[in-house]
């Protein structure tokens, strides 16, 4: 199993492979991380691990999303592990996702705009807090390629999940059938579909985390099918739900 030590970026959100993650980086410990990543050659991946916070809440003013304004004064410096308890690894979910930062842009005030994409699932083996920011030793969690029967099952499940997702999307957004994405607009790889639907469905962090760490694509798709049917039924019985607001990408402060 391939292992590596990479910078660690905790969030109150789950990143999935293939999904884009915009970040506003204000806090010094994460600024230091971005400055270090900028030292690598442009043709090399600028990788860090995004992991969801399990317990408590990281209160630093680092957030996903790109606000129109930035803080007038820099926030106070914090130790790498501050806010994460005496043993930080216990505060985080053990499965995260490697992010490849395609864009790291420093602002005049020293904060950063970052645009990264999830690439590979990893498992945290250890967390180190001796430097200016957290790092983690991680091992890759590759999904085993399915056999012929498993592949057929995943393909059938993916079709069912896409149908259920369109019904869920229609209920959530109040959209007409013709405004929804067509089959040509969506991927046909079951694994890609499983991650896309997991990211696009409005679910809490523990549920998204469970989908991220599912052992294989078929398991993830089966759970998504159950969740989509359940969420669609809930929305059907809540006609006053301001669903259009829920379809917009949320900002998760940390």
GINORTA-V990162 format. One record per residue. N is the residue number from 1. SS is DSSP state (h for helix, s for strand, l for the rest). PSI is psi in degrees with one decimal (* if undefined). Layout:
n=N ss=SS psi=PSI
n=N ss=SS psi=PSI
//
This chain:
n=1 ss=l psi=130.7
n=2 ss=l psi=131.0
n=3 ss=s psi=158.6
n=4 ss=s psi=158.6
n=5 ss=s psi=122.7
n=6 ss=s psi=155.7
n=7 ss=s psi=147.6
n=8 ss=s psi=126.5
n=9 ss=s psi=98.4
n=10 ss=s psi=141.8
n=11 ss=s psi=160.2
n=12 ss=l psi=47.2
n=13 ss=l psi=162.1
n=14 ss=l psi=130.4
n=15 ss=l psi=135.8
n=16 ss=l psi=150.7
n=17 ss=l psi=135.4
n=18 ss=l psi=-9.6
n=19 ss=l psi=146.4
n=20 ss=s psi=138.4
n=21 ss=s psi=109.4
n=22 ss=s psi=138.0
n=23 ss=s psi=142.0
n=24 ss=s psi=121.5
n=25 ss=s psi=107.2
n=26 ss=l psi=-35.9
n=27 ss=l psi=144.7
n=28 ss=h psi=-39.8
n=29 ss=h psi=-31.8
n=30 ss=h psi=-27.8
n=31 ss=h psi=-43.8
n=32 ss=h psi=-38.5
n=33 ss=h psi=-45.2
n=34 ss=h psi=-37.3
n=35 ss=h psi=-38.0
n=36 ss=h psi=-40.8
n=37 ss=h psi=-33.9
n=38 ss=h psi=-16.0
n=39 ss=l psi=-18.6
n=40 ss=l psi=157.4
n=41 ss=l psi=146.9
n=42 ss=l psi=-28.1
n=43 ss=l psi=-0.6
n=44 ss=l psi=145.8
n=45 ss=l psi=138.4
n=46 ss=l psi=91.6
n=47 ss=s psi=142.2
n=48 ss=s psi=163.6
n=49 ss=s psi=126.9
n=50 ss=s psi=125.9
n=51 ss=s psi=141.1
n=52 ss=s psi=141.7
n=53 ss=s psi=130.0
n=54 ss=l psi=-50.4
n=55 ss=l psi=144.7
n=56 ss=l psi=-164.0
n=57 ss=l psi=127.1
n=58 ss=l psi=119.2
n=59 ss=l psi=7.7
n=60 ss=l psi=150.6
n=61 ss=l psi=33.2
n=62 ss=l psi=134.8
n=63 ss=s psi=157.5
n=64 ss=s psi=156.4
n=65 ss=l psi=160.5
n=66 ss=l psi=95.9
n=67 ss=l psi=161.8
n=68 ss=l psi=-27.6
n=69 ss=l psi=160.6
n=70 ss=l psi=164.2
n=71 ss=l psi=142.5
n=72 ss=l psi=-32.9
n=73 ss=l psi=144.3
n=74 ss=l psi=146.7
n=75 ss=l psi=160.8
n=76 ss=l psi=149.6
n=77 ss=l psi=145.2
n=78 ss=l psi=147.5
n=79 ss=l psi=154.7
n=80 ss=l psi=-39.4
n=81 ss=l psi=5.2
n=82 ss=l psi=133.2
n=83 ss=l psi=-6.1
n=84 ss=l psi=10.7
n=85 ss=l psi=175.0
n=86 ss=l psi=-24.1
n=87 ss=l psi=87.4
n=88 ss=h psi=-34.5
n=89 ss=h psi=-25.6
n=90 ss=h psi=-17.9
n=91 ss=h psi=-17.8
n=92 ss=s psi=150.8
n=93 ss=l psi=145.7
n=94 ss=l psi=-16.4
n=95 ss=s psi=126.3
n=96 ss=s psi=-163.6
n=97 ss=s psi=133.4
n=98 ss=s psi=134.9
n=99 ss=s psi=136.0
n=100 ss=s psi=114.2
n=101 ss=s psi=104.4
n=102 ss=s psi=-31.7
n=103 ss=s psi=126.7
n=104 ss=s psi=109.1
n=105 ss=s psi=120.1
n=106 ss=s psi=134.1
n=107 ss=l psi=170.6
n=108 ss=l psi=-27.9
n=109 ss=l psi=2.1
n=110 ss=l psi=-8.1
n=111 ss=l psi=173.5
n=112 ss=s psi=145.4
n=113 ss=s psi=127.9
n=114 ss=s psi=137.3
n=115 ss=s psi=114.1
n=116 ss=s psi=162.5
n=117 ss=s psi=133.8
n=118 ss=s psi=139.8
n=119 ss=s psi=-62.8
n=120 ss=s psi=137.6
n=121 ss=s psi=142.5
n=122 ss=s psi=157.5
n=123 ss=s psi=132.3
n=124 ss=s psi=128.0
n=125 ss=s psi=-35.9
n=126 ss=s psi=158.8
n=127 ss=s psi=133.5
n=128 ss=s psi=132.8
n=129 ss=l psi=21.9
n=130 ss=l psi=-17.3
n=131 ss=l psi=-164.8
n=132 ss=l psi=-15.2
n=133 ss=l psi=164.6
n=134 ss=l psi=142.7
n=135 ss=s psi=161.7
n=136 ss=s psi=140.2
n=137 ss=s psi=126.8
n=138 ss=s psi=156.4
n=139 ss=s psi=142.8
n=140 ss=s psi=144.6
n=141 ss=l psi=82.9
n=142 ss=l psi=140.7
n=143 ss=l psi=130.9
n=144 ss=l psi=135.4
n=145 ss=l psi=134.1
n=146 ss=l psi=152.8
n=147 ss=l psi=-177.4
n=148 ss=h psi=-46.1
n=149 ss=h psi=-42.6
n=150 ss=h psi=-37.9
n=151 ss=h psi=-40.9
n=152 ss=h psi=-41.1
n=153 ss=h psi=-44.6
n=154 ss=h psi=-39.3
n=155 ss=h psi=-43.2
n=156 ss=h psi=-41.1
n=157 ss=h psi=-40.5
n=158 ss=h psi=-40.5
n=159 ss=h psi=-42.4
n=160 ss=h psi=-39.2
n=161 ss=h psi=-40.8
n=162 ss=h psi=-40.4
n=163 ss=h psi=-43.9
n=164 ss=h psi=-36.1
n=165 ss=h psi=-38.0
n=166 ss=h psi=-40.9
n=167 ss=h psi=-42.4
n=168 ss=h psi=-45.8
n=169 ss=h psi=-40.3
n=170 ss=h psi=-44.5
n=171 ss=h psi=-40.6
n=172 ss=h psi=-42.9
n=173 ss=h psi=-11.1
n=174 ss=l psi=29.6
n=175 ss=l psi=157.1
n=176 ss=l psi=159.1
n=177 ss=h psi=-37.5
n=178 ss=h psi=-14.4
n=179 ss=h psi=-8.9
n=180 ss=l psi=158.5
n=181 ss=l psi=140.3
n=182 ss=l psi=170.3
n=183 ss=h psi=-32.1
n=184 ss=h psi=-20.5
n=185 ss=h psi=-8.9
n=186 ss=l psi=154.0
n=187 ss=l psi=160.4
n=188 ss=l psi=-0.2
n=189 ss=l psi=122.5
n=190 ss=h psi=-37.9
n=191 ss=h psi=-44.3
n=192 ss=h psi=-43.3
n=193 ss=h psi=-42.4
n=194 ss=h psi=-39.7
n=195 ss=h psi=-39.7
n=196 ss=h psi=-46.3
n=197 ss=h psi=-39.9
n=198 ss=h psi=-40.1
n=199 ss=h psi=-34.6
n=200 ss=h psi=-18.3
n=201 ss=l psi=139.8
n=202 ss=l psi=100.7
n=203 ss=l psi=159.2
n=204 ss=l psi=167.0
n=205 ss=h psi=-45.1
n=206 ss=h psi=-36.9
n=207 ss=h psi=-43.5
n=208 ss=h psi=-38.7
n=209 ss=h psi=-40.1
n=210 ss=h psi=-37.4
n=211 ss=h psi=-40.2
n=212 ss=h psi=-41.8
n=213 ss=l psi=12.8
n=214 ss=l psi=140.8
n=215 ss=l psi=-24.3
n=216 ss=l psi=169.8
n=217 ss=h psi=-43.5
n=218 ss=h psi=-41.7
n=219 ss=h psi=-43.3
n=220 ss=h psi=-44.8
n=221 ss=h psi=-40.0
n=222 ss=h psi=-43.5
n=223 ss=h psi=-38.7
n=224 ss=h psi=-38.4
n=225 ss=h psi=-44.2
n=226 ss=h psi=-45.4
n=227 ss=h psi=-42.8
n=228 ss=h psi=-42.2
n=229 ss=h psi=-40.3
n=230 ss=h psi=-46.5
n=231 ss=h psi=-38.1
n=232 ss=h psi=-40.7
n=233 ss=h psi=-40.4
n=234 ss=h psi=-46.2
n=235 ss=h psi=-35.9
n=236 ss=h psi=-32.1
n=237 ss=l psi=6.8
n=238 ss=l psi=70.9
n=239 ss=l psi=-20.3
n=240 ss=l psi=0.8
n=241 ss=l psi=126.5
n=242 ss=l psi=68.7
n=243 ss=h psi=-30.3
n=244 ss=h psi=-31.7
n=245 ss=h psi=-31.7
n=246 ss=h psi=-19.1
n=247 ss=l psi=-10.4
n=248 ss=l psi=148.0
n=249 ss=l psi=125.7
n=250 ss=l psi=158.7
n=251 ss=l psi=126.6
n=252 ss=l psi=100.3
n=253 ss=s psi=151.8
n=254 ss=l psi=*
//
